[in-house]
Amino acid sequence: MNAASARGAARLPPEVNRILYVRNLPYKTEEALSTEEIYDIFGKYGAIRQIRIGNRPDTRGTAFVVYEDIYDAKNAVDHLSGFNVCGRYLIVLYFQAARMQKRTESLEQKRAELEALRKRANA
């Protein structure tokens, strides 16, 4: 059995996909990683289609890495979760749209509650 057929025969958990969500990246100006540096780290595990780095206050320290192949993405998660970059340990997860939606809704709800508290405090 060659490597390609062994990969095709392997059963992957349902959460595995080509899009990785990376957290805990260094984001301070002097430590921040460029797209090229992230490519150097993640590119060792396979061909990358796209890298997106968070640049807003609520997304800084995060990135999305999209692989061409699902098995390369799995390999990257297996090897880079907990990888030390500039004294920070990476958290590498499979992107799950439903979890991200819940997180966004929760953040919006917290912002609304904070605004209501501010209005009450100023009244």
MMTF fields as JSON, N, C-alpha, C and O atoms, coordinates in Angstrom:
{
  "mmtfVersion": "1.0.0",
  "mmtfProducer": "UNKNOWN",
  "numBonds": 491,
  "numAtoms": 492,
  "numGroups": 123,
  "numChains": 1,
  "numModels": 1,
  "chainsPerModel": [1],
  "groupsPerChain": [123],
  "chainIdList": ["A"],
  "bondAtomList": [4, 2, 8, 6, 12, 10, 16, 14, 20, 18, 24, 22, 28, 26, 32, 30, 36, 34, 40, 38, 44, 42, 48, 46, 52, 50, 56, 54, 60, 58, 64, 62, 68, 66, 72, 70, 76, 74, 80, 78, 84, 82, 88, 86, 92, 90, 96, 94, 100, 98, 104, 102, 108, 106, 112, 110, 116, 114, 120, 118, 124, 122, 128, 126, 132, 130, 136, 134, 140, 138, 144, 142, 148, 146, 152, 150, 156, 154, 160, 158, 164, 162, 168, 166, 172, 170, 176, 174, 180, 178, 184, 182, 188, 186, 192, 190, 196, 194, 200, 198, 204, 202, 208, 206, 212, 210, 216, 214, 220, 218, 224, 222, 228, 226, 232, 230, 236, 234, 240, 238, 244, 242, 248, 246, 252, 250, 256, 254, 260, 258, 264, 262, 268, 266, 272, 270, 276, 274, 280, 278, 284, 282, 288, 286, 292, 290, 296, 294, 300, 298, 304, 302, 308, 306, 312, 310, 316, 314, 320, 318, 324, 322, 328, 326, 332, 330, 336, 334, 340, 338, 344, 342, 348, 346, 352, 350, 356, 354, 360, 358, 364, 362, 368, 366, 372, 370, 376, 374, 380, 378, 384, 382, 388, 386, 392, 390, 396, 394, 400, 398, 404, 402, 408, 406, 412, 410, 416, 414, 420, 418, 424, 422, 428, 426, 432, 430, 436, 434, 440, 438, 444, 442, 448, 446, 452, 450, 456, 454, 460, 458, 464, 462, 468, 466, 472, 470, 476, 474, 480, 478, 484, 482, 488, 486],
  "bondOrderList": [1, 1, 1, 1, 1, 1, 1, 1, 1, 1, 1, 1, 1, 1, 1, 1, 1, 1, 1, 1, 1, 1, 1, 1, 1, 1, 1, 1, 1, 1, 1, 1, 1, 1, 1, 1, 1, 1, 1, 1, 1, 1, 1, 1, 1, 1, 1, 1, 1, 1, 1, 1, 1, 1, 1, 1, 1, 1, 1, 1, 1, 1, 1, 1, 1, 1, 1, 1, 1, 1, 1, 1, 1, 1, 1, 1, 1, 1, 1, 1, 1, 1, 1, 1, 1, 1, 1, 1, 1, 1, 1, 1, 1, 1, 1, 1, 1, 1, 1, 1, 1, 1, 1, 1, 1, 1, 1, 1, 1, 1, 1, 1, 1, 1, 1, 1, 1, 1, 1, 1, 1, 1],
  "groupList": [{"groupName": "MET", "atomNameList": ["N", "CA", "C", "O"], "elementList": ["N", "C", "C", "O"], "formalChargeList": [0, 0, 0, 0], "bondAtomList": [1, 0, 2, 1, 3, 2], "bondOrderList": [1, 1, 2], "singleLetterCode": "M", "chemCompType": "L-PEPTIDE LINKING"}, {"groupName": "ASN", "atomNameList": ["N", "CA", "C", "O"], "elementList": ["N", "C", "C", "O"], "formalChargeList": [0, 0, 0, 0], "bondAtomList": [1, 0, 2, 1, 3, 2], "bondOrderList": [1, 1, 2], "singleLetterCode": "N", "chemCompType": "L-PEPTIDE LINKING"}, {"groupName": "ALA", "atomNameList": ["N", "CA", "C", "O"], "elementList": ["N", "C", "C", "O"], "formalChargeList": [0, 0, 0, 0], "bondAtomList": [1, 0, 2, 1, 3, 2], "bondOrderList": [1, 1, 2], "singleLetterCode": "A", "chemCompType": "L-PEPTIDE LINKING"}, {"groupName": "SER", "atomNameList": ["N", "CA", "C", "O"], "elementList": ["N", "C", "C", "O"], "formalChargeList": [0, 0, 0, 0], "bondAtomList": [1, 0, 2, 1, 3, 2], "bondOrderList": [1, 1, 2], "singleLetterCode": "S", "chemCompType": "L-PEPTIDE LINKING"}, {"groupName": "ARG", "atomNameList": ["N", "CA", "C", "O"], "elementList": ["N", "C", "C", "O"], "formalChargeList": [0, 0, 0, 0], "bondAtomList": [1, 0, 2, 1, 3, 2], "bondOrderList": [1, 1, 2], "singleLetterCode": "R", "chemCompType": "L-PEPTIDE LINKING"}, {"groupName": "GLY", "atomNameList": ["N", "CA", "C", "O"], "elementList": ["N", "C", "C", "O"], "formalChargeList": [0, 0, 0, 0], "bondAtomList": [1, 0, 2, 1, 3, 2], "bondOrderList": [1, 1, 2], "singleLetterCode": "G", "chemCompType": "PEPTIDE LINKING"}, {"groupName": "LEU", "atomNameList": ["N", "CA", "C", "O"], "elementList": ["N", "C", "C", "O"], "formalChargeList": [0, 0, 0, 0], "bondAtomList": [1, 0, 2, 1, 3, 2], "bondOrderList": [1, 1, 2], "singleLetterCode": "L", "chemCompType": "L-PEPTIDE LINKING"}, {"groupName": "PRO", "atomNameList": ["N", "CA", "C", "O"], "elementList": ["N", "C", "C", "O"], "formalChargeList": [0, 0, 0, 0], "bondAtomList": [1, 0, 2, 1, 3, 2], "bondOrderList": [1, 1, 2], "singleLetterCode": "P", "chemCompType": "L-PEPTIDE LINKING"}, {"groupName": "GLU", "atomNameList": ["N", "CA", "C", "O"], "elementList": ["N", "C", "C", "O"], "formalChargeList": [0, 0, 0, 0], "bondAtomList": [1, 0, 2, 1, 3, 2], "bondOrderList": [1, 1, 2], "singleLetterCode": "E", "chemCompType": "L-PEPTIDE LINKING"}, {"groupName": "VAL", "atomNameList": ["N", "CA", "C", "O"], "elementList": ["N", "C", "C", "O"], "formalChargeList": [0, 0, 0, 0], "bondAtomList": [1, 0, 2, 1, 3, 2], "bondOrderList": [1, 1, 2], "singleLetterCode": "V", "chemCompType": "L-PEPTIDE LINKING"}, {"groupName": "ILE", "atomNameList": ["N", "CA", "C", "O"], "elementList": ["N", "C", "C", "O"], "formalChargeList": [0, 0, 0, 0], "bondAtomList": [1, 0, 2, 1, 3, 2], "bondOrderList": [1, 1, 2], "singleLetterCode": "I", "chemCompType": "L-PEPTIDE LINKING"}, {"groupName": "TYR", "atomNameList": ["N", "CA", "C", "O"], "elementList": ["N", "C", "C", "O"], "formalChargeList": [0, 0, 0, 0], "bondAtomList": [1, 0, 2, 1, 3, 2], "bondOrderList": [1, 1, 2], "singleLetterCode": "Y", "chemCompType": "L-PEPTIDE LINKING"}, {"groupName": "LYS", "atomNameList": ["N", "CA", "C", "O"], "elementList": ["N", "C", "C", "O"], "formalChargeList": [0, 0, 0, 0], "bondAtomList": [1, 0, 2, 1, 3, 2], "bondOrderList": [1, 1, 2], "singleLetterCode": "K", "chemCompType": "L-PEPTIDE LINKING"}, {"groupName": "THR", "atomNameList": ["N", "CA", "C", "O"], "elementList": ["N", "C", "C", "O"], "formalChargeList": [0, 0, 0, 0], "bondAtomList": [1, 0, 2, 1, 3, 2], "bondOrderList": [1, 1, 2], "singleLetterCode": "T", "chemCompType": "L-PEPTIDE LINKING"}, {"groupName": "ASP", "atomNameList": ["N", "CA", "C", "O"], "elementList": ["N", "C", "C", "O"], "formalChargeList": [0, 0, 0, 0], "bondAtomList": [1, 0, 2, 1, 3, 2], "bondOrderList": [1, 1, 2], "singleLetterCode": "D", "chemCompType": "L-PEPTIDE LINKING"}, {"groupName": "PHE", "atomNameList": ["N", "CA", "C", "O"], "elementList": ["N", "C", "C", "O"], "formalChargeList": [0, 0, 0, 0], "bondAtomList": [1, 0, 2, 1, 3, 2], "bondOrderList": [1, 1, 2], "singleLetterCode": "F", "chemCompType": "L-PEPTIDE LINKING"}, {"groupName": "GLN", "atomNameList": ["N", "CA", "C", "O"], "elementList": ["N", "C", "C", "O"], "formalChargeList": [0, 0, 0, 0], "bondAtomList": [1, 0, 2, 1, 3, 2], "bondOrderList": [1, 1, 2], "singleLetterCode": "Q", "chemCompType": "L-PEPTIDE LINKING"}, {"groupName": "HIS", "atomNameList": ["N", "CA", "C", "O"], "elementList": ["N", "C", "C", "O"], "formalChargeList": [0, 0, 0, 0], "bondAtomList": [1, 0, 2, 1, 3, 2], "bondOrderList": [1, 1, 2], "singleLetterCode": "H", "chemCompType": "L-PEPTIDE LINKING"}, {"groupName": "CYS", "atomNameList": ["N", "CA", "C", "O"], "elementList": ["N", "C", "C", "O"], "formalChargeList": [0, 0, 0, 0], "bondAtomList": [1, 0, 2, 1, 3, 2], "bondOrderList": [1, 1, 2], "singleLetterCode": "C", "chemCompType": "L-PEPTIDE LINKING"}],
  "groupTypeList": [0, 1, 2, 2, 3, 2, 4, 5, 2, 2, 4, 6, 7, 7, 8, 9, 1, 4, 10, 6, 11, 9, 4, 1, 6, 7, 11, 12, 13, 8, 8, 2, 6, 3, 13, 8, 8, 10, 11, 14, 10, 15, 5, 12, 11, 5, 2, 10, 4, 16, 10, 4, 10, 5, 1, 4, 7, 14, 13, 4, 5, 13, 2, 15, 9, 9, 11, 8, 14, 10, 11, 14, 2, 12, 1, 2, 9, 14, 17, 6, 3, 5, 15, 1, 9, 18, 5, 4, 11, 6, 10, 9, 6, 11, 15, 16, 2, 2, 4, 0, 16, 12, 4, 13, 8, 3, 6, 8, 16, 12, 4, 2, 8, 6, 8, 2, 6, 4, 12, 4, 2, 1, 2],
  "groupIdList": [1, 2, 3, 4, 5, 6, 7, 8, 9, 10, 11, 12, 13, 14, 15, 16, 17, 18, 19, 20, 21, 22, 23, 24, 25, 26, 27, 28, 29, 30, 31, 32, 33, 34, 35, 36, 37, 38, 39, 40, 41, 42, 43, 44, 45, 46, 47, 48, 49, 50, 51, 52, 53, 54, 55, 56, 57, 58, 59, 60, 61, 62, 63, 64, 65, 66, 67, 68, 69, 70, 71, 72, 73, 74, 75, 76, 77, 78, 79, 80, 81, 82, 83, 84, 85, 86, 87, 88, 89, 90, 91, 92, 93, 94, 95, 96, 97, 98, 99, 100, 101, 102, 103, 104, 105, 106, 107, 108, 109, 110, 111, 112, 113, 114, 115, 116, 117, 118, 119, 120, 121, 122, 123],
  "secStructList": [7, 7, 2, 2, 2, 2, 2, 2, 2, 1, 7, 7, 7, 6, 6, 7, 7, 1, 3, 3, 3, 3, 3, 7, 7, 7, 7, 1, 6, 6, 6, 7, 7, 7, 2, 2, 2, 2, 2, 2, 2, 2, 4, 4, 4, 1, 7, 3, 3, 3, 3, 3, 3, 7, 7, 1, 6, 6, 6, 6, 6, 7, 3, 3, 3, 3, 3, 1, 1, 2, 2, 2, 2, 2, 2, 2, 2, 2, 2, 2, 6, 6, 7, 3, 3, 6, 6, 3, 3, 7, 3, 3, 3, 3, 7, 7, 2, 2, 2, 2, 2, 2, 2, 2, 2, 2, 2, 2, 2, 2, 2, 2, 2, 2, 2, 2, 2, 2, 2, 2, 2, 2, 7],
  "xCoordList": [0.864, 0.0, 0.902, 1.759, 0.711, 1.544, 0.986, -0.104, 1.736, 1.365, 0.04, -0.756, -0.199, -1.433, -2.668, -3.672, -2.602, -3.766, -3.92, -5.04, -2.816, -2.9, -3.586, -4.38, -3.279, -3.926, -5.417, -6.227, -5.783, -7.192, -7.972, -9.167, -7.293, -7.964, -8.117, -8.956, -7.326, -7.386, -8.699, -9.141, -9.307, -10.557, -10.207, -9.459, -10.748, -10.49, -11.711, -12.845, -11.479, -12.616, -13.404, -12.843, -14.692, -15.536, -15.117, -15.407, -14.446, -14.063, -12.853, -12.565, -12.145, -10.938, -11.322, -12.194, -10.664, -10.84, -9.566, -8.597, -9.558, -8.356, -8.064, -6.958, -9.033, -8.875, -8.514, -9.238, -7.369, -6.918, -7.085, -6.864, -7.475, -7.589, -6.449, -6.366, -5.578, -4.384, -4.555, -4.869, -4.347, -4.453, -3.131, -2.261, -3.008, -1.863, -0.596, 0.516, -0.773, 0.382, 0.889, 0.094, 2.195, 2.69, 2.141, 2.148, 1.664, 1.054, 1.642, 1.307, 2.509, 3.137, 4.03, 4.619, 4.129, 4.802, 6.178, 6.496, 6.992, 8.349, 8.411, 9.421, 7.348, 7.328, 6.401, 6.48, 5.539, 4.501, 5.106, 6.144, 4.425, 4.879, 4.273, 3.109, 5.074, 4.567, 3.928, 4.074, 3.229, 2.635, 3.72, 3.517, 4.868, 5.97, 6.496, 6.811, 6.59, 7.071, 6.077, 6.477, 4.793, 3.778, 3.843, 3.701, 4.058, 4.196, 5.396, 5.317, 6.504, 7.69, 7.404, 7.886, 6.618, 6.295, 5.316, 5.559, 4.215, 3.15, 3.421, 2.905, 4.219, 4.484, 5.282, 5.319, 5.916, 6.677, 5.769, 6.233, 4.476, 3.553, 2.7, 1.865, 2.899, 2.164, 1.902, 2.221, 1.312, 1.011, -0.091, -1.126, 0.151, -0.803, -1.484, -0.833, -2.792, -3.574, -3.668, -3.579, -3.848, -4.065, -3.73, -3.904, -3.24, -3.01, -3.652, -3.431, -4.446, -5.071, -4.701, -4.949, -4.111, -3.708, -4.686, -5.011, -5.157, -6.078, -5.377, -4.263, -6.03, -5.41, -6.287, -5.874, -7.483, -8.337, -8.042, -7.491, -8.398, -8.129, -8.714, -8.106, -9.887, -10.5, -9.987, -10.323, -9.177, -8.644, -7.122, -6.543, -6.472, -5.006, -4.523, -5.152, -3.407, -2.89, -3.513, -3.287, -4.308, -4.946, -4.64, -4.243, -4.831, -4.671, -5.471, -5.793, -5.776, -6.359, -5.334, -4.762, -5.105, -4.195, -5.009, -5.576, -5.062, -5.841, -4.877, -4.086, -4.953, -4.107, -4.817, -6.044, -4.023, -4.574, -5.159, -6.143, -4.541, -4.908, -5.281, -4.601, -6.343, -6.839, -5.834, -5.744, -5.085, -4.11, -2.917, -2.321, -2.575, -1.513, -1.968, -1.189, -3.23, -3.781, -3.757, -3.395, -4.136, -4.114, -2.694, -2.471, -1.754, -0.349, 0.139, 0.863, -0.251, 0.141, -0.457, 0.234, -1.727, -2.359, -1.621, -1.321, -1.335, -0.666, 0.71, 1.112, 1.439, 2.808, 2.954, 3.908, 2.031, 2.221, 1.39, 1.613, 0.455, -0.278, 0.723, 1.338, 0.876, 1.838, 3.232, 4.137, 3.425, 4.72, 5.058, 4.21, 6.272, 6.701, 7.2, 8.141, 6.552, 6.961, 7.115, 6.135, 8.327, 8.605, 8.084, 7.541, 8.248, 7.828, 6.341, 5.86, 5.601, 4.157, 3.886, 4.462, 3.01, 2.677, 1.441, 0.377, 1.588, 0.487, -0.655, -0.442, -1.856, -3.059, -3.563, -3.994, -3.505, -3.897, -5.117, -5.064, -6.221, -7.504, -8.047, -7.664, -8.942, -9.657, -10.744, -11.45, -10.874, -11.919, -13.282, -13.535, -14.162, -15.536, -16.449, -16.513, -17.148, -17.972, -19.004, -19.238, -19.618, -20.66, -20.079, -20.707, -18.89, -18.25, -17.878, -18.028, -17.396, -17.007, -18.243, -18.176, -19.372, -20.613, -21.073, -21.468, -21.028, -21.417, -20.509, -20.972, -19.225, -18.264, -18.54, -18.466, -18.859, -19.172, -20.443, -20.497, -21.466, -22.717, -22.501, -23.056, -21.71, -21.412, -20.673, -20.961, -19.73, -18.971, -19.878, -19.757, -20.785, -21.726, -22.659, -22.976, -23.098, -23.97, -23.222, -23.791, -21.972, -21.179, -20.97, -21.002, -20.759, -20.602, -21.887, -21.839, -23.039, -24.325, -24.549, -25.025, -24.21, -24.348, -23.427, -23.824, -22.225, -21.277, -21.783, -21.66, -22.344, -22.896, -24.07, -24.198, -24.921, -26.058, -25.562, -26.118, -24.532, -23.958, -23.351, -23.471, -22.709, -22.13, -23.224, -23.073, -24.325, -25.427, -26.022, -26.327, -26.193, -26.732, -25.78, -26.224, -24.489, -23.495, -23.455, -23.217, -23.684, -23.668, -24.992, -25.039, -26.055, -27.384, -27.554, -28.614],
  "yCoordList": [-1.183, 0.0, 1.235, 1.379, 2.119, 3.32, 4.402, 4.252, 5.5, 6.562, 7.223, 7.559, 7.411, 8.08, 7.246, 7.789, 5.931, 5.107, 4.938, 4.792, 4.955, 4.877, 6.126, 6.042, 7.288, 8.53, 8.475, 8.898, 7.962, 7.9, 6.923, 7.107, 5.877, 4.875, 5.324, 4.789, 6.287, 6.736, 7.472, 8.295, 7.156, 7.82, 9.018, 8.898, 10.157, 11.378, 11.742, 11.499, 12.323, 12.804, 13.853, 14.513, 14.019, 14.933, 16.397, 17.163, 16.818, 18.228, 18.604, 19.789, 17.623, 17.892, 18.545, 18.049, 19.667, 20.302, 21.035, 21.034, 21.657, 22.296, 23.652, 24.173, 24.232, 25.573, 25.463, 24.863, 26.06, 26.054, 27.435, 28.449, 27.463, 28.699, 28.684, 27.788, 29.674, 29.737, 30.876, 32.003, 30.575, 31.582, 31.677, 30.814, 32.745, 33.001, 33.343, 33.079, 33.931, 34.426, 35.709, 36.476, 35.953, 37.231, 38.367, 38.274, 39.443, 40.522, 41.893, 42.86, 42.005, 43.297, 43.624, 42.732, 44.897, 45.348, 44.724, 44.257, 44.707, 44.191, 42.671, 42.128, 41.974, 40.516, 39.941, 38.752, 40.755, 40.268, 39.505, 39.878, 38.43, 37.622, 38.133, 38.53, 38.116, 38.481, 37.25, 36.131, 37.475, 36.367, 35.393, 34.179, 35.928, 35.08, 34.193, 33.024, 34.75, 33.964, 32.86, 31.744, 33.172, 32.145, 31.079, 29.888, 31.516, 30.557, 29.642, 28.44, 30.199, 29.385, 28.308, 27.181, 28.668, 27.717, 26.657, 25.463, 27.078, 26.151, 25.47, 24.38, 26.091, 25.534, 24.246, 23.526, 23.948, 22.695, 21.47, 20.356, 21.682, 20.547, 20.371, 19.468, 21.224, 21.052, 22.379, 23.453, 22.267, 23.442, 24.272, 23.745, 25.577, 26.489, 27.307, 27.838, 27.398, 28.186, 29.647, 30.549, 29.888, 31.261, 31.375, 30.43, 32.564, 32.907, 34.259, 35.207, 34.348, 35.612, 35.877, 35.043, 37.031, 37.408, 38.443, 39.412, 38.234, 39.186, 40.498, 40.511, 41.615, 42.922, 43.891, 45.022, 43.473, 44.314, 43.995, 42.935, 44.894, 44.624, 43.297, 42.626, 42.914, 41.665, 40.426, 39.307, 40.6, 39.449, 39.386, 38.47, 40.33, 40.293, 39.061, 38.615, 38.54, 37.314, 36.057, 34.959, 36.216, 35.066, 35.061, 36.077, 33.914, 33.796, 32.594, 31.684, 32.619, 31.465, 30.984, 31.782, 29.691, 29.08, 28.043, 27.127, 28.194, 27.287, 26.432, 26.949, 25.138, 24.193, 23.708, 23.75, 23.249, 22.642, 21.26, 20.844, 20.557, 19.167, 18.991, 19.512, 18.268, 18.07, 17.304, 17.555, 16.381, 15.601, 16.464, 16.235, 17.453, 18.387, 19.241, 19.526, 19.643, 20.433, 19.62, 20.141, 18.356, 17.498, 17.347, 17.396, 17.169, 17.033, 18.302, 18.222, 19.459, 20.732, 20.862, 21.274, 20.515, 20.58, 19.649, 20.024, 18.448, 17.462, 17.933, 17.668, 18.63, 19.025, 20.432, 20.696, 21.338, 22.736, 23.168, 24.261, 22.368, 22.714, 22.683, 21.653, 23.817, 23.916, 24.335, 24.415, 24.604, 25.037, 26.419, 27.31, 26.606, 27.865, 28.838, 28.544, 30.007, 31.08, 32.347, 32.855, 32.86, 34.101, 34.009, 34.98, 32.858, 32.692, 32.459, 32.454, 32.267, 32.004, 30.641, 30.29, 29.882, 28.549, 28.631, 29.059, 28.214, 28.3, 27.359, 26.247, 27.827, 27.01, 26.866, 27.842, 25.666, 25.414, 24.504, 23.371, 25.024, 24.317, 24.236, 25.016, 23.281, 23.245, 24.309, 24.442, 25.063, 26.087, 25.416, 24.465, 25.929, 25.437, 26.651, 27.422, 26.814, 28.005, 28.209, 29.343, 27.142, 27.273, 27.836, 28.677, 27.382, 27.888, 29.354, 30.136, 29.729, 31.118, 32.017, 33.135, 31.538, 32.313, 32.532, 33.641, 31.481, 31.609, 32.595, 33.4, 32.531, 33.43, 34.874, 35.766, 35.117, 36.463, 36.981, 38.132, 36.131, 36.534, 36.844, 37.814, 36.041, 36.259, 37.578, 38.322, 37.862, 39.108, 40.31, 41.311, 40.229, 41.319, 41.531, 42.669, 40.441, 40.539, 41.214, 42.057, 40.857, 41.474, 42.964, 43.772, 43.321, 44.743, 45.52, 46.636, 44.923, 45.575, 45.741, 46.785, 44.721, 44.811, 45.889, 46.629, 45.981, 46.99, 48.393, 49.304, 48.561, 49.857, 50.242, 51.401, 49.278, 49.543, 49.947, 50.861, 49.287, 49.647, 51.052, 51.808, 51.388, 52.734, 53.799, 54.844, 53.521, 54.489, 54.653, 55.772, 53.549, 53.626, 54.374, 55.126, 54.173, 54.826, 56.332, 57.108, 56.746, 58.179, 58.864, 60.092, 58.112, 58.692, 59.158, 59.667],
  "zCoordList": [0.0, 0.0, 0.0, 0.872, -0.97, -1.016, -0.1, 0.452, 0.062, 1.016, 0.641, 1.518, -0.657, -1.083, -0.744, -0.285, -0.964, -0.651, 0.86, 1.349, 1.604, 3.064, 3.609, 4.546, 3.022, 3.454, 3.162, 3.987, 2.008, 1.631, 2.499, 2.726, 2.987, 3.806, 5.26, 5.986, 5.684, 7.083, 7.346, 6.545, 8.482, 8.874, 9.744, 10.715, 9.389, 10.146, 10.984, 10.572, 12.158, 12.963, 12.183, 11.309, 12.483, 11.705, 11.8, 10.881, 12.874, 13.012, 12.166, 11.999, 11.633, 10.851, 9.53, 8.816, 9.205, 7.904, 7.522, 8.282, 6.36, 5.827, 6.464, 6.316, 7.169, 7.727, 9.201, 9.995, 9.549, 10.933, 11.537, 10.874, 12.791, 13.559, 14.568, 15.407, 14.483, 15.327, 16.319, 15.936, 17.605, 18.66, 19.405, 19.289, 20.168, 21.031, 20.246, 20.703, 19.066, 18.317, 18.969, 19.513, 18.924, 19.436, 18.573, 17.346, 19.212, 18.449, 18.75, 18.065, 19.753, 20.011, 18.832, 18.221, 18.516, 17.304, 17.116, 16.023, 18.151, 18.006, 17.904, 17.458, 18.311, 18.279, 17.214, 16.908, 16.655, 15.741, 14.568, 14.022, 14.203, 13.08, 11.78, 11.735, 10.734, 9.41, 8.771, 9.263, 7.685, 6.943, 6.489, 6.506, 6.085, 5.63, 6.762, 6.541, 7.975, 9.112, 9.476, 9.809, 9.412, 9.672, 8.582, 8.858, 7.344, 6.247, 6.484, 6.228, 6.969, 7.246, 8.297, 8.19, 9.308, 10.377, 9.879, 10.053, 9.263, 8.871, 7.532, 7.285, 6.664, 5.343, 5.363, 4.366, 6.475, 6.589, 6.529, 6.286, 6.75, 6.832, 5.586, 5.532, 4.583, 3.343, 2.645, 3.156, 1.464, 0.647, 1.3, 1.707, 1.392, 2.015, 0.93, 0.031, 1.028, 0.074, 0.513, -0.32, 1.818, 2.279, 3.76, 4.53, 4.143, 5.543, 5.792, 5.038, 6.848, 7.254, 8.704, 9.574, 8.965, 10.32, 10.851, 10.163, 12.084, 12.709, 12.994, 13.518, 12.646, 12.858, 13.642, 13.899, 14.023, 14.865, 16.323, 16.623, 17.233, 18.654, 19.142, 19.976, 18.632, 19.091, 18.349, 18.734, 17.29, 16.554, 16.559, 15.974, 17.2, 17.193, 17.965, 18.925, 17.52, 18.117, 17.548, 18.057, 16.479, 15.839, 14.344, 13.772, 13.732, 12.28, 11.795, 12.559, 10.52, 9.843, 8.835, 8.093, 8.808, 7.841, 7.078, 7.673, 5.755, 4.912, 4.097, 3.307, 4.296, 3.563, 2.306, 2.211, 1.345, 0.131, 0.436, -0.175, 1.388, 1.665, 3.132, 4.017, 3.385, 4.752, 5.617, 6.819, 5.029, 5.794, 6.217, 7.27, 5.393, 5.774, 6.953, 7.863, 6.926, 8.036, 9.327, 10.382, 9.25, 10.433, 10.958, 12.168, 10.076, 10.457, 11.162, 12.154, 10.656, 11.275, 12.676, 13.607, 12.831, 14.161, 15.121, 16.254, 14.665, 15.522, 15.975, 17.108, 15.1, 15.413, 15.987, 16.718, 15.673, 16.074, 17.274, 17.795, 17.729, 18.953, 20.105, 20.378, 20.772, 21.86, 21.421, 22.251, 20.139, 19.614, 20.165, 20.155, 20.641, 21.253, 20.193, 19.456, 20.129, 19.213, 20.036, 20.583, 20.129, 20.872, 22.312, 22.839, 22.937, 24.319, 24.507, 25.64, 23.423, 23.502, 22.883, 21.854, 23.515, 23.027, 22.149, 22.596, 20.887, 19.93, 20.286, 20.769, 20.037, 20.137, 18.7, 18.085, 18.183, 16.791, 16.799, 17.278, 16.257, 16.249, 14.828, 13.957, 14.611, 13.342, 13.392, 14.392, 12.308, 12.241, 12.263, 11.524, 13.128, 13.202, 13.163, 14.12, 12.063, 11.839, 12.944, 13.362, 13.422, 14.455, 15.753, 16.397, 16.141, 17.365, 17.211, 18.15, 16.039, 15.805, 15.85, 16.362, 15.318, 15.341, 16.771, 17.129, 17.604, 19.012, 19.73, 20.538, 19.435, 20.079, 19.694, 20.54, 18.418, 17.942, 18.601, 19.034, 18.677, 19.319, 20.793, 21.311, 21.463, 22.875, 23.072, 24.009, 22.198, 22.281, 22.056, 22.763, 21.082, 20.825, 22.017, 22.362, 22.647, 23.817, 24.971, 25.664, 25.181, 26.252, 25.986, 26.914, 24.74, 24.4, 24.69, 25.208, 24.353, 24.616, 26.12, 26.566, 26.895, 28.353, 28.924, 29.825, 28.415, 28.872, 28.552, 29.371, 27.374, 26.978, 27.881, 28.274, 28.208, 29.103, 30.486, 31.094, 30.988, 32.289, 32.261, 33.225, 31.162, 31.033, 31.059, 31.693, 30.363, 30.336, 31.728, 32.141, 32.458, 33.819, 34.752, 35.62, 34.575, 35.431, 35.178, 36.104, 33.947, 33.607, 33.923, 34.0, 34.105, 34.35, 35.775, 36.136]
}
